[in-house]
């Protein structure tokens, strides 16, 4: 197995064979056009390059390559090159489809322009793609200039990730994996192939490969725990969650390589580590690099597990990530500091998410004129976090995986008006003392919306009794836990509002001053 990169120009004179287990060429007009637009629009300034995708191939006995994945783009590029051939005199690679006996001759003699060929479905789609490419070139104003620019980019700056499968591997099994459900290879899967290459190890090759593979699976499985994952992340980013660790490390490594990779590049993290390893020629250097990189992955994962197990860090870090603080910034904030210093710095960073003071008068004004509901939600979330950190004798975890459940389509959160208009037909009260967090399914349910306070309490307590998540401070409000001596459980009165804001201010002050736990 080998893995590297190849520009379209480096495919010249190679022969590719598309086996019968693949479908034929089927790209539609929008897919062909999208590829041309992407290549046309990307800038080569600063020697930037454009990654199309992995081209997974396997050596054949006759010297050609069996295309396991990537044939749609490969064929589209071939068709473009045949159109460009008459202007550039460039002879591209050879391409043959097993399902069409005369496909190699048909493709090699494909003229730059012509009618749609309806002899079979493959020829139909190939000639339709040719027409799409010609129509796109004609639409660019200066056809020759557009053709030349795209051609030059393809030859020098557009590249595939060149993934050569081991001789003993089963191409049909790989094809099924990457095409079943249209799940593309992730950067992490490419990095795994890069790191486990037998050429990276001087001895005990199988043992070293197994050690990394088993540890890799352990880390991936740990990241599959939604409670842990959504504490660190806002949403699912890719099919393999270990990508997150490699992306963090790639951002650091990118600053050290001779030609940094642009961060918006497809397969960014893989290309960073590939570039770093390509300058290493000695096997011992590669082995040392792999050992060092994998050690960093293990250390970063262990660091995040430590955050997760420490409930104070868990809650503060989880809150910061919800508010948009990057995990890399939190890593930098903690790096090389003592535990007490780390907690103080985390609290200082959390304090910066709130503008102004946090005494009662300031809190009353903090939401006035704020149109971004996320800012209000974050403030209400902070009250829940601060309550758990400061008030609980035994902390339990705020369920970030549920709070962020909107990423999975299950939960969305509203800023709920405690005292509804239906209570007295008054105007909506948007003051902080009348706001709390509530999931939108409950808040927008006709059986709940605009109901009087005591009816809302019944519905909320019923939801919690069924095991559904209700934020702690929302429940406290409807139980009137903030009011010292509640006299009327039917309405949300003035005493309740003032008591709520007072408790809000005290809790945040305790939290930022260190509280009973922090």
C-alpha positions as CSV (number, residue, x, y, z in Angstrom):
1,X,0.0,0.0,0.0
2,X,1.3,3.5,-0.8
3,X,-0.4,6.9,-0.5
4,X,0.7,10.1,-2.0
5,X,-0.5,12.9,-4.4
6,X,-0.5,13.1,-8.2
7,X,-1.4,16.1,-10.3
8,X,-3.5,15.5,-13.4
9,X,-0.3,16.2,-15.4
10,X,1.4,13.3,-13.6
11,X,-1.2,10.9,-14.8
12,X,0.1,11.3,-18.4
13,X,0.7,8.0,-20.2
14,X,-0.8,5.9,-17.4
15,X,-3.5,3.4,-18.2
16,X,-6.7,3.0,-16.1
17,X,-9.2,0.2,-16.1
18,X,-12.7,0.6,-14.7
19,X,-14.0,-2.9,-13.7
20,X,-17.4,-4.3,-14.2
21,X,-18.4,-4.2,-10.5
22,X,-18.7,-0.4,-10.9
23,X,-21.5,1.4,-12.5
24,X,-20.6,3.2,-15.7
25,X,-20.1,6.9,-16.2
26,X,-23.2,8.7,-14.8
27,X,-22.3,12.3,-14.0
28,X,-25.1,14.8,-14.8
29,X,-24.8,18.3,-16.1
30,X,-24.7,19.9,-12.6
31,X,-21.9,17.7,-11.4
32,X,-19.7,18.3,-14.4
33,X,-20.4,22.1,-14.2
34,X,-19.6,22.2,-10.5
35,X,-16.2,20.6,-11.0
36,X,-15.3,23.0,-13.8
37,X,-16.5,26.0,-11.6
38,X,-14.5,24.8,-8.6
39,X,-11.3,24.5,-10.7
40,X,-11.9,27.7,-12.5
41,X,-12.5,29.7,-9.3
42,X,-9.7,28.4,-7.1
43,X,-6.6,30.6,-7.1
44,X,-3.1,29.2,-7.7
45,X,-1.5,32.3,-6.0
46,X,1.2,31.3,-3.6
47,X,1.5,27.9,-5.3
48,X,-1.8,26.8,-3.9
49,X,-3.2,23.5,-5.2
50,X,-6.6,22.0,-5.5
51,X,-7.4,18.5,-4.1
52,X,-10.2,16.7,-6.0
53,X,-10.5,13.6,-3.9
54,X,-8.8,10.2,-3.3
55,X,-8.2,8.1,-6.4
56,X,-8.2,4.6,-5.1
57,X,-6.4,2.2,-7.5
58,X,-4.8,-1.2,-7.6
59,X,-1.9,-2.5,-9.8
60,X,-2.9,-4.9,-12.5
61,X,-0.6,-7.5,-14.0
62,X,-0.5,-5.7,-17.4
63,X,0.9,-2.5,-15.8
64,X,-2.4,-0.6,-15.8
65,X,-4.4,0.5,-12.7
66,X,-7.8,-0.8,-11.6
67,X,-9.9,2.2,-10.6
68,X,-11.6,1.3,-7.3
69,X,-13.0,4.7,-6.5
70,X,-12.8,8.1,-8.2
71,X,-13.8,7.1,-11.8
72,X,-16.5,9.7,-12.2
73,X,-14.1,12.6,-11.7
74,X,-11.3,10.8,-13.6
75,X,-13.6,10.3,-16.6
76,X,-14.8,13.9,-16.5
77,X,-11.2,15.1,-16.5
78,X,-10.4,12.7,-19.4
79,X,-13.2,14.2,-21.5
80,X,-12.0,17.7,-20.8
81,X,-8.5,16.7,-21.8
82,X,-9.8,15.3,-25.1
83,X,-11.5,18.6,-25.8
84,X,-8.3,20.5,-24.9
85,X,-6.2,18.1,-27.0
86,X,-6.7,19.9,-30.3
87,X,-5.5,23.2,-28.8
88,X,-2.8,22.0,-26.5
89,X,-1.5,18.9,-28.4
90,X,-1.4,17.2,-25.0
91,X,-2.0,13.4,-24.9
92,X,-3.6,12.4,-21.6
93,X,-3.9,9.0,-19.9
94,X,-5.7,6.0,-21.3
95,X,-9.1,4.9,-19.9
96,X,-11.0,1.7,-20.5
97,X,-14.3,0.3,-19.2
98,X,-14.6,-3.4,-18.8
99,X,-18.4,-3.3,-19.5
100,X,-17.8,-1.8,-22.9
101,X,-15.6,-3.9,-25.2
102,X,-14.7,-1.0,-27.5
103,X,-14.6,1.7,-24.8
104,X,-10.9,2.3,-25.0
105,X,-11.1,3.0,-28.8
106,X,-14.2,5.1,-28.3
107,X,-12.6,7.3,-25.7
108,X,-9.2,7.6,-27.3
109,X,-10.8,8.8,-30.6
110,X,-13.4,11.0,-28.9
111,X,-13.5,14.3,-30.9
112,X,-13.7,17.6,-29.2
113,X,-17.2,18.2,-30.3
114,X,-20.0,16.1,-31.8
115,X,-23.5,14.8,-31.4
116,X,-24.9,12.9,-28.4
117,X,-24.2,9.2,-28.9
118,X,-27.1,7.0,-27.9
119,X,-25.6,3.6,-28.8
120,X,-25.4,2.7,-25.1
121,X,-25.9,4.5,-21.8
122,X,-22.2,5.0,-21.1
123,X,-21.6,6.6,-24.4
124,X,-24.7,8.7,-23.9
125,X,-23.4,10.1,-20.6
126,X,-19.9,10.6,-21.9
127,X,-21.0,12.6,-24.9
128,X,-23.5,14.5,-22.8
129,X,-20.7,15.5,-20.5
130,X,-18.7,16.6,-23.5
131,X,-21.5,18.9,-24.6
132,X,-21.8,20.2,-21.0
133,X,-18.1,21.1,-20.9
134,X,-18.3,22.8,-24.3
135,X,-21.4,24.7,-23.3
136,X,-19.6,25.9,-20.1
137,X,-16.5,26.9,-22.1
138,X,-18.7,28.9,-24.6
139,X,-20.4,30.6,-21.7
140,X,-17.2,32.0,-20.3
141,X,-16.9,34.9,-22.8
142,X,-13.5,33.9,-24.1
143,X,-13.6,30.2,-24.8
144,X,-9.9,29.8,-25.5
145,X,-8.8,31.7,-22.4
146,X,-11.2,29.6,-20.2
147,X,-10.0,26.3,-21.7
148,X,-6.3,27.3,-21.3
149,X,-6.7,28.5,-17.7
150,X,-8.6,25.3,-16.6
151,X,-6.1,23.1,-18.6
152,X,-3.1,24.8,-17.0
153,X,-4.6,24.4,-13.5
154,X,-5.4,20.7,-14.1
155,X,-1.9,19.9,-15.3
156,X,0.0,21.7,-12.6
157,X,-2.2,22.4,-9.6
158,X,-5.2,20.0,-9.5
159,X,-4.3,16.7,-7.9
160,X,-5.8,13.4,-6.7
161,X,-4.8,11.7,-3.4
162,X,-3.1,8.7,-5.0
163,X,-4.1,5.7,-2.9
164,X,-2.6,2.4,-4.2
165,X,-4.1,-0.6,-2.5
166,X,-1.9,-3.5,-1.3
167,X,-1.7,-6.5,-3.8
168,X,-3.5,-8.8,-1.4
169,X,-6.4,-6.5,-0.7
170,X,-9.9,-7.0,-2.1
171,X,-10.9,-4.1,-4.4
172,X,-14.6,-5.0,-4.3
173,X,-14.6,-4.9,-0.5
174,X,-13.0,-1.4,-0.6
175,X,-15.4,-0.3,-3.4
176,X,-18.4,-1.4,-1.3
177,X,-17.1,0.4,1.7
178,X,-16.6,3.8,0.1
179,X,-19.7,3.6,-2.2
180,X,-22.3,2.0,0.0
181,X,-24.3,5.0,1.2
182,X,-21.9,7.3,-0.6
183,X,-19.6,7.6,2.4
184,X,-16.3,9.1,1.2
185,X,-12.9,8.3,2.8
186,X,-12.2,10.7,5.6
187,X,-8.9,12.5,6.3
188,X,-8.4,10.2,9.3
189,X,-8.8,7.0,7.2
190,X,-6.1,8.4,4.8
191,X,-3.9,9.3,7.7
192,X,-4.3,5.8,9.1
193,X,-3.1,4.3,5.8
194,X,-0.2,6.8,5.8
195,X,0.9,6.0,9.3
196,X,0.5,2.2,9.1
197,X,2.5,1.9,5.9
198,X,5.0,-0.9,6.4
199,X,7.8,1.3,5.0
200,X,7.6,3.4,8.2
201,X,8.9,0.6,10.4
202,X,12.3,-1.0,10.6
203,X,11.3,-4.1,12.6
204,X,8.3,-5.7,14.3
205,X,6.2,-4.2,11.6
206,X,3.0,-6.2,12.3
207,X,3.3,-5.5,16.1
208,X,3.7,-1.8,15.6
209,X,0.8,-1.7,13.1
210,X,-1.5,-3.6,15.5
211,X,-0.5,-1.4,18.5
212,X,-1.5,1.7,16.7
213,X,-4.6,0.1,15.2
214,X,-5.9,-1.1,18.5
215,X,-5.3,2.2,20.2
216,X,-6.9,4.0,17.3
217,X,-10.0,1.9,17.7
218,X,-10.0,2.6,21.5
219,X,-9.8,6.4,20.9
220,X,-12.5,6.3,18.1
221,X,-14.8,4.3,20.4
222,X,-14.3,6.8,23.2
223,X,-15.1,9.7,20.9
224,X,-18.3,7.8,19.9
225,X,-19.7,8.4,23.4
226,X,-22.1,11.3,22.6
227,X,-21.7,12.7,26.2
228,X,-18.0,13.1,25.6
229,X,-18.2,14.2,21.9
230,X,-20.8,16.9,22.3
231,X,-19.0,18.3,25.4
232,X,-16.1,19.1,23.0
233,X,-18.0,19.7,19.8
234,X,-21.0,21.6,18.5
235,X,-22.0,19.0,15.9
236,X,-20.9,15.9,14.0
237,X,-18.2,16.8,11.6
238,X,-17.3,13.6,9.8
239,X,-17.8,9.9,9.6
240,X,-14.7,9.3,11.9
241,X,-14.6,11.3,15.0
242,X,-10.8,10.9,15.5
243,X,-10.5,13.5,12.6
244,X,-11.0,16.1,15.3
245,X,-7.7,15.3,17.0
246,X,-5.8,15.2,13.8
247,X,-7.2,18.5,12.6
248,X,-6.1,20.2,15.8
249,X,-2.6,18.7,15.5
250,X,-2.5,19.5,11.8
251,X,-3.1,23.2,12.5
252,X,0.0,23.1,14.7
253,X,2.1,21.0,12.3
254,X,1.1,23.2,9.3
255,X,3.1,26.1,10.7
256,X,6.3,24.0,10.7
257,X,6.3,22.5,7.2
258,X,8.1,24.3,4.3
259,X,5.0,24.8,2.2
260,X,1.9,25.2,4.4
261,X,-1.4,23.7,3.2
262,X,-4.3,26.2,2.8
263,X,-6.8,25.5,5.6
264,X,-9.8,25.4,3.4
265,X,-8.2,22.6,1.3
266,X,-10.1,19.3,1.0
267,X,-8.4,16.6,3.3
268,X,-6.4,19.4,5.0
269,X,-5.1,17.4,7.9
270,X,-4.1,14.4,5.8
271,X,-2.2,16.7,3.3
272,X,-0.3,18.4,6.2
273,X,1.0,15.1,7.5
274,X,1.7,13.7,4.1
275,X,3.7,16.9,3.3
276,X,5.6,16.5,6.5
277,X,6.5,12.9,5.9
278,X,7.4,13.4,2.2
279,X,10.6,15.3,3.2
280,X,11.7,12.4,5.3
281,X,13.9,9.9,3.3
282,X,15.3,7.7,6.0
283,X,13.2,4.9,7.4
284,X,14.3,5.7,10.9
285,X,13.2,9.3,10.5
286,X,9.7,8.2,9.3
287,X,9.5,5.7,12.2
288,X,10.4,8.5,14.7
289,X,7.9,10.8,13.1
290,X,5.0,8.3,13.3
291,X,5.9,7.5,16.9
292,X,5.9,11.2,17.8
293,X,2.7,12.0,16.0
294,X,0.8,9.1,17.5
295,X,2.1,10.1,20.9
296,X,0.6,13.5,20.4
297,X,-2.7,12.0,19.4
298,X,-2.7,9.9,22.6
299,X,-1.7,12.9,24.8
300,X,-4.4,15.2,23.3
301,X,-7.1,12.5,23.8
302,X,-5.9,11.9,27.4
303,X,-6.0,15.7,28.0
304,X,-9.6,15.9,26.8
305,X,-10.6,12.9,28.9
306,X,-9.1,14.7,31.9
307,X,-11.3,17.8,31.1
308,X,-14.3,15.5,30.9
309,X,-13.6,13.7,34.2
310,X,-13.0,17.0,36.1
311,X,-16.5,18.3,36.5
312,X,-15.5,21.9,37.0
313,X,-13.4,21.9,33.8
314,X,-16.2,19.9,32.1
315,X,-18.8,22.5,32.8
316,X,-16.7,25.6,32.1
317,X,-15.1,24.3,29.0
318,X,-18.4,22.9,27.7
319,X,-20.0,26.4,28.2
320,X,-17.1,28.1,26.4
321,X,-17.4,25.8,23.4
322,X,-21.2,26.5,23.2
323,X,-20.4,30.2,23.1
324,X,-18.1,29.8,20.2
325,X,-14.6,29.6,21.8
326,X,-12.4,27.4,19.7
327,X,-11.1,24.2,21.4
328,X,-7.6,25.1,20.2
329,X,-7.8,28.4,22.1
330,X,-8.8,26.5,25.2
331,X,-5.8,24.1,24.8
332,X,-3.5,27.1,24.5
333,X,-5.1,28.7,27.5
334,X,-4.4,25.6,29.7
335,X,-1.0,24.7,28.3
336,X,1.8,24.5,30.9
337,X,-0.2,26.0,33.7
338,X,-0.9,24.8,37.3
339,X,-4.4,23.5,38.0
340,X,-5.5,26.5,40.1
341,X,-4.2,28.9,37.5
342,X,-6.1,27.0,34.8
343,X,-9.4,27.2,36.6
344,X,-9.0,31.0,37.2
345,X,-8.1,31.5,33.5
346,X,-11.1,29.5,32.4
347,X,-13.4,31.6,34.6
348,X,-11.8,34.8,33.2
349,X,-12.5,33.6,29.7
350,X,-16.1,32.7,30.6
351,X,-16.5,36.1,32.2
352,X,-15.6,37.7,28.8
353,X,-18.7,36.1,27.2
354,X,-20.9,38.5,29.2
355,X,-20.7,42.2,28.5
356,X,-21.0,44.6,31.5
357,X,-21.5,43.9,35.2
358,X,-23.4,41.1,36.7
359,X,-25.1,42.8,39.6
360,X,-28.9,42.9,39.7
361,X,-29.4,46.3,37.9
362,X,-26.9,45.3,35.2
363,X,-28.6,42.0,34.6
364,X,-31.9,43.6,34.3
365,X,-30.6,45.6,31.4
366,X,-28.3,43.0,29.8
367,X,-31.0,41.7,27.4
368,X,-32.5,45.0,26.5
369,X,-32.1,45.7,22.8
370,X,-30.5,42.3,22.2
371,X,-31.9,40.8,19.0
372,X,-29.6,37.8,18.8
373,X,-31.4,35.1,20.8
374,X,-28.2,33.0,21.0
375,X,-26.6,35.6,23.3
376,X,-29.7,35.4,25.6
377,X,-29.7,31.6,25.5
378,X,-26.0,31.6,26.4
379,X,-26.6,33.8,29.4
380,X,-29.4,31.5,30.6
381,X,-27.2,28.5,29.9
382,X,-24.5,30.0,32.0
383,X,-26.9,30.3,35.0
384,X,-27.5,26.5,34.7
385,X,-23.8,25.8,34.5
386,X,-23.0,28.2,37.4
387,X,-25.7,26.6,39.5
388,X,-24.3,23.1,39.0
389,X,-20.7,24.2,39.7
390,X,-21.5,26.4,42.8
391,X,-24.6,25.1,44.4
392,X,-24.6,21.3,44.0
393,X,-23.2,19.4,46.9
394,X,-22.5,16.6,44.4
395,X,-22.2,17.9,40.9
396,X,-23.9,16.0,38.1
397,X,-23.1,16.6,34.4
398,X,-25.0,19.2,32.4
399,X,-26.0,17.1,29.4
400,X,-24.4,19.0,26.6
401,X,-25.2,16.1,24.3
402,X,-28.9,16.8,24.8
403,X,-28.5,20.6,24.8
404,X,-26.7,20.3,21.5
405,X,-29.2,17.7,20.3
406,X,-30.4,20.2,17.7
407,X,-27.4,19.1,15.7
408,X,-29.0,15.7,15.6
409,X,-32.5,17.1,14.9
410,X,-33.9,16.1,18.3
411,X,-33.8,19.3,20.5
412,X,-33.9,23.0,19.7
413,X,-34.0,25.6,22.4
414,X,-36.2,28.7,22.9
415,X,-36.0,31.6,25.2
416,X,-39.2,31.0,27.0
417,X,-41.4,33.8,28.4
418,X,-42.4,32.6,31.9
419,X,-45.2,35.1,32.4
420,X,-47.3,34.6,29.2
421,X,-49.7,37.2,27.7
422,X,-52.5,34.8,28.4
423,X,-52.1,35.6,32.2
424,X,-53.4,39.1,31.9
425,X,-53.5,40.0,28.2
426,X,-50.6,42.4,28.7
427,X,-47.7,43.1,26.4
428,X,-44.8,40.6,26.1
429,X,-42.3,41.1,28.9
430,X,-38.8,40.6,27.5
431,X,-37.0,41.5,30.8
432,X,-34.5,38.9,32.1
433,X,-36.8,38.2,35.1
434,X,-39.3,36.7,32.7
435,X,-37.0,34.6,30.6
436,X,-35.7,31.0,30.9
437,X,-34.6,28.1,28.7
438,X,-37.1,25.6,27.3
439,X,-37.0,23.1,24.5
440,X,-38.9,24.3,21.4
441,X,-41.0,21.2,21.2
442,X,-42.6,22.1,24.6
443,X,-42.6,25.8,24.2
444,X,-44.3,25.8,20.8
445,X,-46.8,23.0,21.7
446,X,-50.4,24.5,21.6
447,X,-51.0,22.7,24.9
448,X,-48.3,24.7,26.5
449,X,-47.9,28.0,24.6
450,X,-49.6,31.0,26.2
451,X,-50.9,29.0,29.1
452,X,-51.0,30.4,32.6
453,X,-47.9,29.9,34.9
454,X,-49.4,27.1,37.0
455,X,-50.5,25.1,33.9
456,X,-47.0,25.5,32.5
457,X,-45.6,24.1,35.7
458,X,-47.8,21.0,35.5
459,X,-46.7,20.3,31.9
460,X,-43.0,20.8,32.6
461,X,-43.0,18.5,35.7
462,X,-44.9,16.0,33.7
463,X,-42.2,16.0,31.0
464,X,-39.5,15.6,33.5
465,X,-41.3,12.7,35.2
466,X,-41.2,11.0,31.8
467,X,-37.4,11.2,31.7
468,X,-37.3,14.2,29.3
469,X,-34.6,16.9,30.0
470,X,-35.7,20.1,31.6
471,X,-32.9,22.5,32.5
472,X,-32.4,22.8,36.3
473,X,-33.0,26.5,36.5
474,X,-36.2,26.3,34.5
475,X,-37.5,23.7,36.9
476,X,-36.4,25.9,39.8
477,X,-38.4,28.8,38.4
478,X,-41.7,26.9,38.0
479,X,-41.2,25.4,41.5
480,X,-40.5,28.9,42.8
481,X,-37.2,27.7,44.4
482,X,-35.8,31.2,44.1
483,X,-38.6,32.8,46.1
484,X,-37.9,32.6,49.8
485,X,-41.5,32.4,51.0
486,X,-43.8,31.9,48.0
487,X,-47.4,32.7,48.8
488,X,-49.0,32.2,45.5
489,X,-48.0,29.2,43.3
490,X,-50.5,30.2,40.6
491,X,-48.8,33.2,39.0
492,X,-45.3,34.5,38.4
493,X,-45.5,37.6,40.5
494,X,-43.3,40.6,41.2
495,X,-41.6,39.0,44.3
496,X,-40.8,35.9,42.2
497,X,-39.2,38.0,39.4
498,X,-37.1,40.1,41.8
499,X,-36.0,36.9,43.7
500,X,-35.1,35.2,40.4
501,X,-32.8,38.1,39.2
502,X,-31.3,38.4,42.7
503,X,-30.4,34.7,42.7
504,X,-29.2,35.0,39.1
505,X,-26.7,37.7,40.1
506,X,-25.6,35.9,43.3
507,X,-25.0,32.6,41.5
508,X,-22.9,34.3,38.7
509,X,-20.9,36.2,41.2
510,X,-20.2,33.1,43.2
511,X,-19.2,31.3,40.0
512,X,-16.8,33.9,38.8
513,X,-15.3,34.4,42.3
514,X,-14.6,30.7,42.6
515,X,-17.7,29.4,44.2
516,X,-17.8,26.4,46.5
517,X,-16.2,24.0,44.0
518,X,-14.2,26.0,41.4
